Amino acid sequence: MSTMNISLPDTLKSFVDEQVSQRGYGTSSEYVRELIRKDQDRLQLRGLLMAGVASSPAAPADARYFAGLRDRVRKSAEADARR
């Protein structure tokens, strides 16, 4: 694991310390890693949403679509239960 040192104004340092204490993190590093992971997830989701927006239209997500989706999930769960 690599190390990174950052400088924070006193107000931000106090905020981080408070979050570590109140939210059960062991260290400020754990808190910062969690923030970075959440930001990565947010950026990945944004990329997926933008790809969806740029894609060509698909069939409408109507009641028939969701019934078929539920049926596929049910069949997949049944197949998993038989294994």
C-alpha positions as CSV (number, residue, x, y, z in Angstrom):
1,M,0.0,0.0,0.0
2,S,1.3,3.5,-0.9
3,T,1.2,6.4,1.4
4,M,-0.1,9.9,0.6
5,N,0.2,12.9,2.9
6,I,-2.4,15.7,2.6
7,S,-2.7,19.1,4.2
8,L,-6.1,20.3,5.5
9,P,-7.2,23.5,7.0
10,D,-8.1,23.1,10.7
11,T,-11.8,23.1,10.0
12,L,-11.6,20.2,7.6
13,K,-9.3,18.3,9.9
14,S,-11.8,18.7,12.7
15,F,-14.6,17.6,10.4
16,V,-12.6,14.4,9.4
17,D,-11.8,13.7,13.0
18,E,-15.5,14.1,14.0
19,Q,-16.6,11.7,11.1
20,V,-14.0,9.1,12.2
21,S,-15.3,9.2,15.7
22,Q,-19.0,9.3,15.0
23,R,-19.1,6.9,12.1
24,G,-16.9,4.2,13.6
25,Y,-13.8,4.4,11.4
26,G,-10.6,3.3,12.9
27,T,-8.5,6.0,11.3
28,S,-8.8,9.1,9.1
29,S,-7.2,7.0,6.4
30,E,-10.2,4.6,6.5
31,Y,-12.6,7.5,6.2
32,V,-10.7,9.0,3.2
33,R,-10.5,5.6,1.4
34,E,-14.3,5.2,1.8
35,L,-14.8,8.7,0.3
36,I,-12.6,7.8,-2.6
37,R,-14.4,4.5,-3.2
38,K,-17.7,6.2,-3.1
39,D,-16.5,8.8,-5.7
40,Q,-15.2,5.9,-7.9
41,D,-18.6,4.3,-7.7
42,R,-20.3,7.6,-8.5
43,L,-18.1,8.1,-11.5
44,Q,-18.7,4.6,-12.8
45,L,-22.4,5.0,-12.4
46,R,-22.3,8.3,-14.2
47,G,-20.3,6.6,-17.1
48,L,-23.0,3.9,-17.3
49,L,-25.8,6.5,-17.3
50,M,-24.0,8.5,-20.0
51,A,-23.5,5.4,-22.1
52,G,-27.2,4.6,-21.7
53,V,-28.2,8.1,-22.8
54,A,-25.9,7.8,-25.9
55,S,-27.3,4.4,-26.9
56,S,-30.1,3.9,-29.3
57,P,-33.6,3.5,-27.9
58,A,-34.6,0.1,-26.8
59,A,-38.0,-1.5,-26.4
60,P,-40.2,0.3,-23.8
61,A,-40.0,-1.0,-20.2
62,D,-43.6,-1.7,-19.9
63,A,-45.5,-4.3,-17.8
64,R,-44.7,-7.1,-20.3
65,Y,-41.0,-6.3,-20.1
66,F,-41.0,-6.5,-16.2
67,A,-43.1,-9.7,-16.2
68,G,-40.4,-11.3,-18.5
69,L,-37.7,-10.0,-16.3
70,R,-39.3,-11.5,-13.2
71,D,-39.7,-14.8,-15.1
72,R,-36.0,-14.9,-16.0
73,V,-34.9,-14.1,-12.4
74,R,-37.3,-16.8,-11.1
75,K,-36.0,-19.4,-13.5
76,S,-32.4,-18.4,-12.7
77,A,-33.1,-18.8,-9.0
78,E,-34.7,-22.2,-9.5
79,A,-31.7,-23.4,-11.6
80,D,-29.3,-22.2,-8.8
81,A,-31.4,-24.0,-6.2
82,R,-31.1,-27.3,-8.1
83,R,-27.3,-27.1,-8.2
